[in-house]
Amino acid sequence: MTTSRLTRTYLAVPAHRSRLVQNAAASIADAVFLDLEDAVPPAEKAAALEAAANALATLDWGHKTVAVRLNAIDSPSIQNEIARLGGIKRLDAFMVPKAEAVAEVAKIGRWISDATGTRDAPAEMELLIETARGLVNVEALAASDRLVTALHLGVGDFAASIGARGTEIGASPSGYKHVGGAADGHKETPLDLFAYPMMRLLVAARAFGLRAIDGPCGAFRDAIATEAAAAKAAAMGYDGKQVIHPTQIEATRDAFIPSEEELALARRVVAAMEEAERNGQAAVTVDGRMVDYANLRMIRRLMSFKGQA
């Protein structure tokens, strides 16, 4: 199932924190998910569910994609959460945490279809890949149910699941680096813990027509880290990135929007290819480089992120 939702920035907000939820609805984020899981203490779970229902029914969410992150798949409350929220039309998707098994996702899909049966279309499912087992099964999970439209990388829990020795969400451990030999002065090169899981999730998403959303940069007060993490995800081809604080929205969004230089090049390539077609050609030189129809497909992909700045 493919989708054209614009989800460059996906703001996380605890469902039981009404002021934060109201701020999220009024924010410039492309998408918001109301969290019933990790951001809600056990004693507040029931209140968070009712708060989510109220927010979905009463707040003005504009054109945002609005999702709710459910509690764990083996939680005794998950079926009730789906039943309580599924019929609310403003809910676009349920986010399923720690997705690992096809059978579990299929079961949740049936619950969603039953709960949203009176709507024009059932709510979608967005799967959080947060464990080693989830990543091993990511291709099967991507194809597991017609309601699945996106894969998210849960960077914090994934790092924990593989035993990485770090404490900062979305950042590689300081010790994860390559140290050269004595001949080059033992030069140190930092390595990216998330390069492999990000690429594997991205390939699975593309193979089955899903959106790919990167996990958050936990250092929300660090503007450089926020911008760099978003730029990496955008350069790889991700559709967006989770953010955990409103101050991260603008910088993260801007990383996914093509620059004026990129737009100018895109226009030159399109014009040159149109001229080439008129001359019976399928390739042409632009700025000293050969371009063809593959370049046009790359340009269309780039332009899809422009949306509303």
Sequence and secondary structure as in RCSB ss.txt:
>XXXX:A:sequence
MTTSRLTRTYLAVPAHRSRLVQNAAASIADAVFLDLEDAVPPAEKAAALEAAANALATLDWGHKTVAVRLNAIDS
PSIQNEIARLGGIKRLDAFMVPKAEAVAEVAKIGRWISDATGTRDAPAEMELLIETARGLVNVEALAASDRLVTA
LHLGVGDFAASIGARGTEIGASPSGYKHVGGAADGHKETPLDLFAYPMMRLLVAARAFGLRAIDGPCGAFRDAIA
TEAAAAKAAAMGYDGKQVIHPTQIEATRDAFIPSEEELALARRVVAAMEEAERNGQAAVTVDGRMVDYANLRMIR
RLMSFKGQA
>XXXX:A:secstr
       SEEEEEETT HHHHHHHHHSS SEEEEESSTTS GGGHHHHHHHHHHHHHHS  TT EEEEE   TT 
TTHHHHHHHHTT TT  EEEETT   HHHHHHHHHHHHHHTTTSSS  EEEEEE SHHHHHTHHHHHTS TTEEE
EEE HHHHHHHTT    STTS  TT EEE  GGGTS EEE  TTHHHHHHHHHHHHHTT EEEE   S TT HHH
HHHHHHHHHHHT SEEEESSGGGHHHHHHHHS  HHHHHHHHHHHHHHHHHHHTT SEEEETTEEEEHHHHHHHH
HHHTTTS  
